[in-house]
């Protein structure tokens, strides 16, 4: 066991069992997967992606490239969990990725032996030919590469989204972020402070330092306590700000239950992950920095770790990551790791420092503990396979570029390294900001900022605690700055950039692999190879080598890789540039992206009429029309859909049917210019329509094509009720408002949507008059006083109703409208009154058949945006004496062609044969390709009333081809003959609706 | 089960939310949600800068229409919510509807104005309790913080994947203690279900 007997921020009173690759281990509350595994002496935690080399933990945070695990099984499984950030819980099941059959015995590691055959661009080069082999290759590659697997069953957990607004969003609760949040909060600002870790404090959790005379941890606790007590401060833990978008809109992924045993999750909050959509007046980026490694030979052996991570494991998790340590540094910070290890009882054999004569205060402190400091030297190689066993140390020339002399080998099981720090500039870059290369600190730092934001502390390249606290205190400007707490200041020796250790300056790609991107197994030699093959742009090299393509997005490897590229191209880093940072900062689950908007209920709203429950009780099946759920048909026991539709159609034509027409769009048009407005919008004339009269109208787009149709009723002198199609209601209202507001502001007209206000019951069929007149009071229903295409006002149980005698079936029909709150009452009264006539509710399918039997067009089904009213044979609806929208387009050369696709009927020679809608129509049974296509079947049904198949179609030159036989080409190669006919299949004289 | 139908007062009517059982949130400490069923709603149209309209409307309604964007005012006849430069929503006690419609229509007869009854097309929820603003934030991107959304404000907003109008209802001094949310009838089932789902974490057993 490597757990220190005391210390750390773990809760030793709560012991937790978890399993890794089938074996059970113990850890404590406060442990991450990696701290618990290290505490149990587990070194090899996975295999690398390409070469299947054993890999260990490098880091302690979001930068970790190796410690990716598959957590849980079945529905709860999560792939590629970063073990450095995932907290353990009782019963947690953790598995390694990329290792088969086990991390310690990996059959795939044969790739490692043949690694020189797996160079950069390996896939592009190897698997391109023969082409037919690709499927075989792909199968093999997928199996070999792994990187976790997604669940195969539905996710049982709940996700949601929430909007939030604040004056200041502080990203990161390290020393600078805490100070900024405190300054903002004390100034009365609305603050959101988000941190990806389970506890606030950032690096302070890993350091043994004092602030204002208190331990760092106590100082953090006091600040957090103060912030928590403020009403307008929201503290979000386990919350990663993963996206920074325009207008200071940021997204946060809050993981609410991943740290809890599965059984406890639902009882706590019910939500696994919450996506916060934050609109911030100002953003403070206090995201800290990532320590970067140095590329030396075999730098991926388990036991090679970053210095800051080593301090974390020792101080925060009370774990000894090894017994004999060598430290390899180019800066002063990493000496702290030597002190931490020494304090924890680890033998620190030596500190290898590439600098000539480091004299910083920490260096002196390390020296004072009799720890050997080997200056102007580098680690040139690592020995061992599943663990570091020794390192080779070379001295370097004063120029600092090449090694000299012979190597000395030092035995150790832990190599702690630090190549300096990279500010976490990801969010700044996502926001559109630009960075510049800072020579002095050898890192990219924020430069151009394009949104209301500021980067502070380590994220701004200010790495010392004092600088972090100072920048945080003043982050929101001097007027609200707070006092900077006291911290010890130490003198620091400047760092010396060191990116890689080259053993052969003539051929720097030679020698054992020096890994840059551990997750994608990209090494320095791959970069050199890419440049030798002609790649120069960093973006191209990245894609060719896959540098930074992993789930870690190259947080440890990218900058080192770019430095290697700069060396390969013999240019400096600024001219080599960086690749682009894009959201997401760390991988985000699909659940978090989707939020609650998944599944049947929340994906798309279901709009329901006030009669919906009645339809459900009557056994209706529903059809989606836009967002509306409309009754489709009402099957009785044992009935097929066709049986039900036949019954509904026959009942309607022979006696009486009833349909819920509430979904039709309804717009009230009010004002003294309403008739003039309608005249301009519709193709026909409206000025002479009498009060309580109705008229059918076509609405055209500016291109002259049919956009919508419907009946409009004149309710009063200056008041009209327009009906639109169910799907077209919103777009028609928008269209009319556009014209009113932008082109015709002089018209005194107001439009108001009343679709939802009315329930409309269409009572249809020869007995409809008897039914409606039995229910509605105050209207004389005799044919003479209430003729077709008129409208009357009446009462049902003293409730106002408007009855429109209009028809979409060719039958005698009344549409009864009532305030939707009373819709069900009206409907039930009508059903009751219709009982003696066996009144039959019918759905959209019967509606479609009934109207097709009469040749009535459905805009959007029989038309597709390229059909003019002339093409529909409805010239009668086009006024010749006034202007209207779309009129001029009807004069275009193309629209006046007489051989356009025209709306006709089709009668199959075999009357029982129902054509498929969409079927292509051709002249003869030719199989010559290409066969000229004449058009397609737009609507097709079995008509129980006509006792035969009927169809509507758009056919080229159709009006001139009445009686011609055409063929419908079927999918199976068959041709079905049909005769072009009138679109009216029943009651061609239109007598029935006028009864 | 329905808590929304008040069968005795208004026979044969059904409120839009009658299928959604909100009883779990009736006396819940963190969050209370109830339908204010069968209110009457009127869309009033007319131009803000047309004195012949605004003066008549004010005279009939008993108070000036709010002219400032996204504000509301109340009068003895109605809550008057600004919907646009030429549009207001009037929230009216059901018993007052017929006379108000009659009076507005008659008085505005010779004015460029519109009076449209949309009572059956909408419903209203009342939301109160400490979690109210957080619940609203789950549905709407609008900022309901008291420093932004003050007692005289109303807003038409995206609400889940539908739309809604929100305005303060109960007000204690400057503090809004409950909100009213108005939305279309056809979306009532959807929004009711959404809100119940979003409210789950605030429900105490």
Interface residues (C-beta under 8 A of the other chain):
Chain A: X160 X161 X162 X163 X164 X165 X190 X232 X269 X270 X271 X277 X279 X596 X597 X601 X602 X604 X605 X606 X607 X608 X609 X610 X612 X613 X628 X668 X670 X671 X672 X748 X750 X752 X754 X755 X756 X757 X758 X759 X797 X799 X818 X819 X820 X821 X822 X823 X824 X825
Chain B: X10 X12 X13 X14 X15 X16 X19 X38 X43 X45 X86 X87 X112 X113 X114 X115 X116 X117 X118 X119 X120 X121 X122 X134 X137 X138 X140 X141 X142 X143 X145 X147 X148 X160 X161 X162 X184 X185 X186 X187 X188 X189 X190 X191 X193 X194 X197 X198 X200 X201
